[in-house]
């Protein structure tokens, strides 16, 4: 078995007749057949091959093979965005009358799918507190089909014990789905802890440079077969160009995540000592309530640091307005350091009570720590906090 870094670089499509060293880009909507019989056989799934880029394309196939190798999954699928991946999993595997168990701390758009979209098709959900595992069993209903979590969570970087939840899901015969966006397969591989499916917003760290949108799903062959049927006909396809970009980006994922994590830990340790900061959360800080769990299941703490500025909403917004180097945008996982105010942006659709329940207080700032020199990142945050 090759090491992670080698798999990320050397998992590659077959070369064409031109013997290119870097994978070719296949910008085509459809593919031709040698004869009518080959066309019939491919449409009947009797033989494998490319028919139409909504179904498959050499660039998306390479990307899927690569994410499967990195997540140690049997099969996978690529979608146009991370949220398309989330919805595709729900749409393919749930039916009217099913119930979803989800951790309360999830991305704002995932919250909207659970609260506004799935109920239109008779699919219900229950949120559970990630820190109160004793109540998870009581939340399971006869019609509960799937458990959906993020770890680390967005934006509070809370940690869920993947091994514990794997045992729980198996005991209750639940499909176990993990949004692994913050950790990436380099830092954490949920399938090793019992997850049936792993979801990524490839827009974030997998691309890593804020260039393209993409989503990925990896897991068991049986579940991916259902997802493939749903996705081929509903059409949330990833473009060949974006697949090509993300696949190339994965070649540097390991070195980028090492630097993201190194910078983030240094920033978190510095923030803990700052008089204008009320609270700092980062998985690999000893003060994190799940520090031990994070160290057990993650290689490093990742690139996201959250902190609460003393003075609430006004001070938090003032901090953002004073930043000079750090970008103010809603993305994350970029080479550039990014600051976001979740309460007024990514999680603004939640009610104030819902935000408080997951720790999104008015003064909470989320920093996606980039690859700049850590001294320059800290200096900009220092002048922003003055």
Protein Blocks (a to p, Z undefined) as FASTA:
>chain_A
ZZfklmmmmgccdddfkopabdcddddfbdcdfblklmmmmmnomagcdfbfklpcfklm
mmmmmmmmmnopabdcddfbfklmmmmmmmmmpcehiacdddfbdcfklmmmmmmmmmmn
opacddddfklmmlmmmmpcfklcbdcddddddfklpacdfklmmmmmmmnopacdddfk
lnopmlocfklnopabdcddfklmmnonopagcddddddfklmmmmmmmmmmnopaccfk
lmmmmmmmmmmmmmmmmmmmmmmmmmmmmmmmpmkbfbdcdfklcklmklmmmmmmpcbe
bjadcdddehijmlmmmmmmmpmklccdfbehiabdcdddfklmmmmmpcfklmmmnopa
fklccddddfbdfklmmmmmmmmmZZ
